[in-house]
Amino acid sequence: MEIRSSINFHDERFLMFVLDQMANELERNGGEAIRMTLGKSEMPLHPEIINSMQQALNSFEKYSLVYPGGLPELKEKLSTHYQSKYDVSIKPENFVISVGTSTLFRNLFYLLLKEGDEVLLPLPYYSLYHFCALLVGAKVRYYKIDLDTLRLDVESFKENFTDKTKVVVINTPGNPLGNILTREELYTIDSIVDGRAAIINDEIYANTYFDDECESVMQLKNTKSTFITTDAFSKAYRMYSRRVGYAIVPDELVQPLTVIQHHTLLTADPVVQFGAMAALDYQHEVDHLVQLYKGRRDYTIDAFQNVPDVRALPARGSFYFTIDCEAFMKRKGISTSLELATQIFEATHVATVPGSDFGIPNTLRLSYSAAKYNEGINRLREFFTTT
């Protein structure tokens, strides 16, 4: 069967899943892996979240609800949540609920871009952004996040924002770096864009700041550009496989985005949406996770402090830590981060994510969400110091 696509699907593999599959195979054969791959918390859901979903499953009235754009009750609760947490007023109807945020990105790119348009992404980037651009035939440009300072490279943003740019993506805290865009940098981005492109703000880690106040781009005042925010319950609320995400969109995008879901999704599962409503009542659970992962961040920085040829990049938030392995790879003649990650897994049974997934091919990304995270870091440190 001929596949009619300009995309090379082998080259576009998400290498995170390649390493995760290696871990699956090891475990099926009786071994034990330490997975630093998926951003999937090792902690179970709060019992009340589970209870709310069980109650919904036991109620035909609840589990049979069909709302292509999401349950009105969840939209109303999200509106109240943003008012309470960020002191911003968002109408319930401006929330569009979906199964996580990946489908929302795909649909937003379809609505906002056409073949030949340009999209401006951060470098490093989350691979979803890059793939969604490929699907619509948009040209991708990048602005840099400086790997030394983990700050926005404003000049690269100015150089790569053009008259053809129709979408800009920002991600704070960032994946994979855990970098933070400051309020000053956000206003600088808005000033450069000046209303000429939509800014899609991926805010999925906005409640996992380690060293800064928890903020939302929605708190910016008097901006010139249209901001679209995406978020989900899969990270700090730990609902990774219970897919509930949402986009906060301006009035003119509510109907187009919902109509796409009419035809391609029909409805998001109401059962997990009831779980999401319960999750919003347990913010202390989020605080607990943040403190746990901040401790793992600090442990990683200390562990790699004196490791030769490896540089730890001190994340300020998110679920991830990045290590720069360029000097080590050169010394060992390792050509790709996939080759490095494979060697590490075979030697240590620690699964990491090749930095090629994010446009930084001499790095590895580590997810904090492994029950034996510190042991995994110890094994990595030994690998880099003895290999």
N, C-alpha and C positions, 0 to 999 in steps of 0.2 A: 504494500500500500504506500502510495506516495504522500509524503507530508508536505503540504504547500506552505512553507514558512521560511523567512529569511533568517530565523533564529537557529543557531547551532546549539541544540539542546544538550549535547554532551559538554560543550564549553560552559554552558550556563548552569551546570549542576550546582546545587547548594551543598558545598563540601561539608558543611556542618552535619548533614544527614549521612554523608559517606562515612565520617568518623563515628557517628552514632550507630550506624549499621555494623561497623567493626565491633563496637561494644556489645551490640545485640548478639552477634555470632559468638563472641567469647563467652557470654553468659549462657547461651543455649548449650554450649559445650562444657558447662560446669565451672567456668572461670568467673572471676569477679572484676568488674571494671569500675573505675572512678570516672564518672561522666562530668566533664566541664564543658558540655556542648550546648544543650538547649537551655534557654532562659525559663526553665520550668522549676518552680520552687520544690524543694524536697519535703516541705512541710505539708501535711494534709489540710484540706479545707476546714474552716471553722465549723464546728458541729451545727451551728444555727443556719449556716449557708446550706449545708446538706439537708437539714430539717426542712427548710423552706422549699427546696426542690422536691423532697419526698412528699410534702403536703400538696404541692402542685401536681405531682404524678398521681396522687390519690383523688384528685378532683377533676372530673371530666370537664367541668366548666372552665378550669384554668388551663389544663394541658391541651385543650383543643382550640385555644384562642389563636386567631390568625390576624396579624397586623404586619404587612410587608415592611413598614418603616419602624417597627418596634412597638412594644406595649406602651400605651399612654401613661400607665402608672410609673413605668421606669423613666420615661421622659420627664415626668413631673418631679420625680425624686432626684434625678440628675440636676434639674434646674434649681431645686432647693439646695442641693449639695454645693453647687458652684456659688450660690448666693451666700451660703454659710461659710464656706472655706475660703473663698477668694473675694467675696464682696462684689461679685459681678452679676448682673441681671441678664439671664438668657431665657428666652421664651422656650417652653417645652417643645413646641413644634419645630424648633431649629436643631433638635437632636434627631439624627437618623441612626437607628440601631441596626447592627449587622452581626455576622458571625466573625468576631475579631475585626481587626483593622485592615488586613491584607486585601480583602475583597473591596473595601471602601477605597483604598488607594488605587486599585485597578479601575474602579468605576469613575473615580474623580479624574484620573488621567485621561480616561476616555472622553469625559465631558469637557475637559479644559484644554486638551491638546489634539492636534491633528498631525498627520505625517508632515515632517519638515519643520514643525515648530521646535523650539528649544526648551529644555528643562534644565534647571540649575540645581545640582545636588551637592551635598557636602562630600568632601573627600577626607577621611574615609566615609563610606555610606553604608546603610543597611541595604542588603542586596535586593530587597523587594522594590525599592525605588528604581534601581537600574533596570530590573526586569520589566516593570510596568511601562517604563519609557520605551523599551524594545517592542513591547506588544503593540503600542500605538504608532511606532515608527518615528518617534521624536528623536531629535539630536540631543545628546547628553553633553553638558558642560559641567565643570566642577569648580567649586570654591574650596579652599583648603582650610582644614583645622590643623594648626601647627603642632607637630608631634612633640616639640620641645616644651612648649608653653601650654598646650591644649587650649589655646585661644583662637578665635576667629581670625583668619588672615584677610583683613578688610580689602587689601589691594587685589588679592586674587578674586574676591567677590566682585569688585568693581570691573576688573578686566574681563570677567566671563559673563557678566550680565549684559545682554545685548537687546536690541530692538525686537529680536525674534523670541526672546524669552517670554514664555507664557505661564510657566509654573516655576516657583522656587520652593524647595523643600528644606525645612529646618528640623532639627531633632535635638531636644535638650531636656534632660541629660542625654548624651549621645550614645548610640550603639555603633561601633564597639568601644569607643574610648572612655565613655563615662564623663565626657567634657560638658561644661556648662556654658551656655550663651548668657552673658550678663544682660541686664536690662538695657545698659548703654549700647551693647552690641546689637540687641534686637531693634532698638530705635534707629541705629545706623543702617541696618538691613532695610528697614521700612523706608528710610530716607532715600536710599539708593534705588529701591524698586519704585517708589513714588507712584504707586497705584497702577503701574504698567503691567503687572503680572499678579497672579494669585499666589499667596504664600501658604503652603500646606505645612502646618505645624504638627509634627509627630510628637505627642506629649505623653507617650505611654509610660515613660519613667518619671513623670513630673512629681510623683509622690515618693520617689526614692533618691532624695538628695542626702548626701552624707555630711557636708560641711557648710551648707548654705540654707537659707530659708526656702521652704517649699513654695514655689511660685507657679503661676500659669501665665502664658502669653496672653490669655484673655484679659489680664489685668492692665495691659498697655492702654494708654489714653491717647485719644486724638491721632490715631494712626492714619496714614494716607492710603494704605494698601488693604486689600481684602485678605483677612486671615481665616483659614479653615483649620480647625483643630481636630485631630484624631486621638482617641484614647481607648483603653480596653481594661477589662478586669482580669486579664491573664497573668499579670506580673505581681504587683504588691498584694493584690487580693487573692492570688494563688489559684485562679480559675483557668489554668492554662488550657486544659482540654475541654472545658465547658465554655465554648467560644461565645463571648459577648463583647462586642466593641461598638464604638459609636463615632460619628463625625458631628461636629458643631459647624453648621453651614449657614451662610446668609440666606435670606428669604428666597432669592431667585434660584437657588440650587436645591431647595427642599424637594420640590416636585420632580425635577429630572432625576435626582439621585434615588428617590423613592420608586419612580416608575421603572428604572433599571432593575430594582429589586423585585418589582411586580413580576417581571419576566424571567429573571435569572435566579432568584432566591425563593420567591413566593412568600416565605415567612421565616423569620428567625425563631428558633425553638423557644416557646414561652416558658418552659420549665426552667431553663438556665437563666432567663431574664428575671424570674422570681428570685433565683439565687443571687443575682447581681444586686437586686434591691436590698436583700438582707445584708450583703457584703458592705454596703455603704454605711450600715449601722455599727461597723466594727473597725473604726479607724485605729484603735489601739493595736489591732493585729498588724496593720501596716507599719506602725511605729516599731513594733517588736522586730519585724523582718528587716527594717532599715538598720536598726542597731546591730543585728546579727551580721548583716552583709557588710556594714561599715567595719566591724571587727575583722572580717575576712579580708577586706581591702587592706587594712593596716597590717595584718599578718603577711600578706603577699609583698607589700613594700619592704618590710623588714627582712623577709626571707631572701629576696633578690638583691639586697643592698650591696653585697660583696661578690655576686656571681659574675665571673668574667664573661665579656662578650654578649651579655644579655642586659637589656635596659627595661626596667619596670616603669610604666607610664601611669602616674598616680590619679586614678579615676576619682571624680568628685560625686558620682552618683551612678545610677542604673544597676543592672545585674551583672556587669562585666568588667574584666580587667584585661588590658592588652600588654603583652611583652614584646619588645622589639628585639628580634633575633638576628638582625642583619649581619653583625660582626661574627656571630657564631656560625651562621650558614656559610659565610665566605671562608672561614677557617676550615670548615669541614667539607667544603665542596658540595653543599646541599643547594640544589637549584630552585626548589619551590617550597612553599609553606606546607603543601600537601605531603610532599616527601618528608619534611621535618616532622609533621604531626604523625605520620605513619610510623616513622622510626621511634618516636616517643611512645606511641601506643604499644608497639611490639616489645619495647624494652621495659615499660613501666606499667602498662595497662591503664594509663591515664589518657582519656579521650579529650582532645582540645579541638579548637576550630581554626583551620588555616585562614590566615589574614587575607588570602586572595579573595575570599567571599566579600570583602569590604573594600577592595581596591588598595590594600597595603600588604603586598605579597611577602614581605620579610618579617611578618609578625604572626603571633598566635593570640586568639581570644580565649579567655577563661571565664566560664560562668560560675558565679558564687554559689549557684543552687545545687551543690553536691553535698550530700550528708557527710562525706569524708573529705571535705574540701581541703582542710589543713594538711591531711595526710597526702592528698594529691599534690599540693604545693611542695611538700617535702620531697616527694619522689621526683618532681620536675627539677627542683634545685639539685638533687643528686645527679640526675641525668646530665644537666648542663655543666656541672663541675667535674664529672668523672669521665664523660664520653670523650 
